[in-house]
């Protein structure tokens, strides 16, 4: 799947998804949202793909919502899936943001909607919505205080001032901080690391973490037991144990 605004490229078992509107700093309009939705559906629907990497073309991740388009009623929100078709989507496969250049507003929220973030040290990440009379409604207000301490999240949200990729790493927002221009390569390497693990187990981890926040501990443990029982009955668990005993790499089937 490719269109003029979103490109996809299969690299081993990873789907590299690239927002390709460099003339608009990869700002998200409805066409980009539709393209991202289709790309994420491709990732989810192909059993041979194990992870995705989300990036932006020409050294910029995304400057956020295309405000000019939005003023004309062109809103990049997909019903049930949120901003860019991503921020409210419940994906089963790991998705890694590879941030170069600007990740501002909705662009930063796309990154926060991913499971892991790789950021170039000179990248710029921020939520400037309050400077335009808005709030970070694509998940920023909700997710950021769950990722970093309350007062630091409030500084992001109330001042609208950005931080560098290096600072994002210091705050724990980025899993890896790279030299400029190396975020995508590092994210692809990280994605292939994940691909060595059982896909059913990765999906179970994602699902449990997604629903555990704010859940009473007894309910969380009950959900965890159910997930573990399901995994124990899977062919992949038998394969994982057999491969360990035979001292070889497992051959996962996702069943």
C-alpha positions as CSV (number, residue, x, y, z in Angstrom):
1,X,0.0,0.0,0.0
2,X,1.3,3.4,-1.0
3,X,-0.3,6.8,-1.6
4,X,1.2,10.2,-2.2
5,X,1.2,11.1,1.5
6,X,2.1,7.9,3.3
7,X,4.7,5.4,2.1
8,X,5.2,1.9,3.4
9,X,8.2,-0.4,2.9
10,X,8.7,-3.9,4.2
11,X,12.2,-4.4,5.8
12,X,12.6,-8.0,7.0
13,X,9.6,-8.5,9.3
14,X,9.1,-4.8,10.0
15,X,6.8,-2.4,8.2
16,X,8.4,1.1,7.8
17,X,5.6,3.7,7.6
18,X,6.6,7.1,6.4
19,X,4.6,10.3,6.4
20,X,5.6,11.9,3.2
21,X,4.5,15.6,3.1
22,X,7.9,17.3,3.5
23,X,6.6,20.5,1.9
24,X,4.2,20.8,4.9
25,X,6.7,19.4,7.5
26,X,4.7,16.2,7.3
27,X,1.7,17.9,8.9
28,X,-1.3,15.5,9.2
29,X,-4.4,16.2,7.1
30,X,-7.3,13.8,6.3
31,X,-5.3,12.1,3.5
32,X,-2.4,11.4,5.8
33,X,-4.8,10.0,8.4
34,X,-6.4,7.7,5.8
35,X,-2.9,6.6,4.6
36,X,-1.8,5.9,8.2
37,X,-5.0,3.9,8.8
38,X,-4.4,1.8,5.8
39,X,-0.8,1.2,6.7
40,X,-1.6,0.2,10.2
41,X,-4.3,-2.2,8.9
42,X,-1.6,-3.7,6.6
43,X,0.7,-4.2,9.6
44,X,-2.1,-5.8,11.7
45,X,-3.4,-8.0,8.9
46,X,-0.1,-9.5,7.7
47,X,1.0,-12.4,10.0
48,X,4.5,-12.2,8.7
49,X,5.0,-8.7,9.9
50,X,6.0,-8.5,13.5
51,X,6.4,-4.7,14.2
52,X,6.1,-1.3,12.6
53,X,8.2,1.8,12.6
54,X,6.6,5.2,12.1
55,X,8.8,8.0,10.6
56,X,8.6,11.2,8.7
57,X,10.2,12.0,5.3
58,X,13.1,14.4,4.8
59,X,14.3,14.6,8.4
60,X,11.0,15.7,10.1
61,X,8.7,13.4,12.0
62,X,5.5,15.6,11.9
63,X,4.6,19.2,12.7
64,X,1.2,18.0,13.9
65,X,-2.2,18.8,12.5
66,X,-2.4,20.7,9.3
67,X,-4.0,23.8,10.7
68,X,-4.7,25.4,7.2
69,X,-6.5,22.3,6.2
70,X,-8.4,22.1,9.5
71,X,-9.6,25.7,9.0
72,X,-11.3,24.5,5.8
73,X,-12.9,21.6,7.6
74,X,-10.3,19.0,6.6
75,X,-9.9,17.2,10.0
76,X,-7.4,14.3,10.3
77,X,-9.4,12.3,12.8
78,X,-10.7,8.7,12.0
79,X,-13.8,7.7,14.0
80,X,-12.8,5.1,16.6
81,X,-9.1,5.5,15.9
82,X,-8.4,9.1,16.7
83,X,-6.0,11.6,15.4
84,X,-4.1,10.3,12.3
85,X,-5.9,7.0,12.6
86,X,-3.5,6.1,15.4
87,X,-3.9,7.8,18.8
88,X,-7.0,5.8,19.8
89,X,-6.3,2.7,17.8
90,X,-5.8,-0.6,19.7
91,X,-3.0,-2.3,17.8
92,X,-1.7,-5.7,18.8
93,X,1.7,-5.4,17.2
94,X,4.5,-3.2,18.5
95,X,4.9,0.2,16.9
96,X,8.0,2.3,17.2
97,X,8.3,6.1,16.5
98,X,11.5,7.2,14.9
99,X,11.7,10.9,15.6
100,X,13.9,13.3,13.6
101,X,13.4,17.0,13.4
102,X,10.0,18.3,14.6
103,X,7.5,16.2,16.5
104,X,5.1,18.9,17.6
105,X,1.5,18.9,18.7
106,X,-0.3,16.0,17.0
107,X,3.1,14.9,15.7
108,X,4.3,14.3,19.3
109,X,0.9,12.7,20.1
110,X,1.5,10.2,17.2
111,X,4.8,9.4,18.9
112,X,3.1,9.0,22.3
113,X,0.6,6.7,20.6
114,X,3.5,4.3,19.7
115,X,4.9,1.7,22.1
116,X,8.5,2.8,21.9
117,X,10.2,6.1,20.9
118,X,13.6,6.5,19.3
119,X,14.6,10.2,19.0
120,X,17.5,12.0,17.4
121,X,19.3,14.1,20.0
122,X,18.6,17.3,18.1
123,X,14.9,16.5,17.6
124,X,12.2,18.9,18.9
125,X,9.3,17.5,20.8
126,X,6.5,19.5,22.3
127,X,2.8,20.2,22.7
128,X,2.2,23.9,21.7
129,X,-1.6,23.6,21.5
130,X,-2.2,26.2,24.3
131,X,-0.4,28.8,22.1
132,X,-3.2,28.4,19.6
133,X,-6.1,28.3,22.1
134,X,-6.3,24.5,22.0
135,X,-5.4,21.5,24.2
136,X,-3.4,18.5,23.2
137,X,-6.6,16.5,22.5
138,X,-4.9,13.7,20.5
139,X,-3.8,11.9,23.6
140,X,-1.2,14.4,24.9
141,X,-3.2,15.5,28.0
142,X,-4.0,12.0,28.9
143,X,-0.8,10.1,28.0
144,X,2.0,12.5,29.0
145,X,1.2,12.5,32.8
146,X,1.3,8.7,32.6
147,X,4.8,8.7,31.1
148,X,6.6,11.3,33.1
149,X,6.1,13.0,36.5
150,X,3.0,15.2,36.9
151,X,4.8,18.5,37.2
152,X,7.0,17.9,34.2
153,X,4.0,16.9,32.1
154,X,2.2,20.1,33.3
155,X,5.2,22.2,32.1
156,X,4.9,20.7,28.7
157,X,1.1,21.2,28.6
158,X,0.9,24.6,30.2
159,X,3.9,26.4,28.6
160,X,3.7,24.7,25.2
161,X,7.5,24.9,25.1
162,X,9.4,22.0,23.4
163,X,12.4,19.9,24.5
164,X,15.2,18.3,22.6
165,X,15.5,14.6,21.9
166,X,18.3,14.5,24.3
167,X,16.1,16.0,27.1
168,X,13.3,13.6,26.1
169,X,15.7,10.7,26.8
170,X,16.6,12.2,30.2
171,X,12.9,12.4,31.1
172,X,12.3,8.8,30.1
173,X,10.2,9.7,27.1
174,X,12.6,8.1,24.6
175,X,13.9,4.6,24.7
176,X,16.9,5.4,22.5
177,X,18.6,8.7,21.7
178,X,20.6,8.7,18.6
179,X,22.9,11.0,16.6
180,X,21.0,13.1,14.0
181,X,19.9,11.1,11.0
182,X,20.1,7.7,12.8
183,X,16.7,7.4,14.4
184,X,15.1,5.3,11.7
185,X,18.0,2.8,11.5
186,X,18.0,2.4,15.3
187,X,14.2,2.0,15.3
188,X,14.4,-0.7,12.6
189,X,17.1,-2.5,14.6
190,X,14.9,-2.4,17.7
191,X,12.0,-3.7,15.8
192,X,13.9,-6.7,14.6
193,X,14.9,-7.4,18.3
194,X,11.2,-7.5,19.1
195,X,10.6,-9.9,16.1
196,X,12.7,-12.6,17.9
197,X,9.9,-12.8,20.6
198,X,6.6,-14.6,20.4
199,X,3.9,-12.5,18.7
200,X,1.1,-13.8,20.9
201,X,3.1,-12.8,24.0
202,X,3.9,-9.4,22.7
203,X,0.2,-8.8,22.0
204,X,-0.7,-10.0,25.4
205,X,1.8,-7.6,27.1
206,X,0.4,-4.7,25.1
207,X,-3.2,-5.6,25.9
208,X,-2.5,-6.0,29.7
209,X,-0.6,-2.7,29.9
210,X,-3.2,-0.8,27.9
211,X,-6.0,-1.9,30.3
212,X,-4.1,-2.1,33.6
213,X,-3.7,1.6,34.3
214,X,-6.2,2.6,37.0
215,X,-7.5,-1.0,37.3
216,X,-7.7,-2.4,40.8
217,X,-4.8,-4.8,41.4
218,X,-7.1,-7.8,42.0
219,X,-8.7,-7.2,38.6
220,X,-5.4,-6.7,36.9
221,X,-4.1,-10.0,38.3
222,X,-7.2,-11.8,37.2
223,X,-6.7,-10.4,33.6
224,X,-3.1,-11.5,33.7
225,X,-4.0,-15.0,34.8
226,X,-6.5,-15.3,31.9
227,X,-3.8,-14.1,29.5
228,X,-1.2,-16.5,30.8
229,X,-3.7,-19.4,30.6
230,X,-4.4,-18.6,27.0
231,X,-0.7,-18.4,26.2
232,X,0.0,-21.7,28.0
233,X,-2.5,-23.4,25.7
234,X,-0.8,-22.0,22.5
235,X,1.4,-23.7,20.1
236,X,4.0,-20.9,20.4
237,X,4.6,-21.7,24.1
238,X,5.2,-25.3,23.3
239,X,7.6,-24.2,20.5
240,X,9.4,-21.8,22.8
241,X,10.0,-24.5,25.4
242,X,11.0,-27.0,22.8
243,X,13.4,-24.6,21.1
244,X,15.0,-23.8,24.5
245,X,15.5,-27.5,25.2
246,X,16.9,-28.1,21.7
247,X,19.1,-25.0,21.9
248,X,17.8,-23.4,18.8
249,X,15.9,-20.3,17.8
250,X,12.1,-20.7,18.0
251,X,10.0,-20.7,14.9
252,X,6.9,-18.7,15.9
253,X,3.6,-19.2,14.2
254,X,1.4,-16.8,16.2
255,X,-0.9,-19.7,17.1
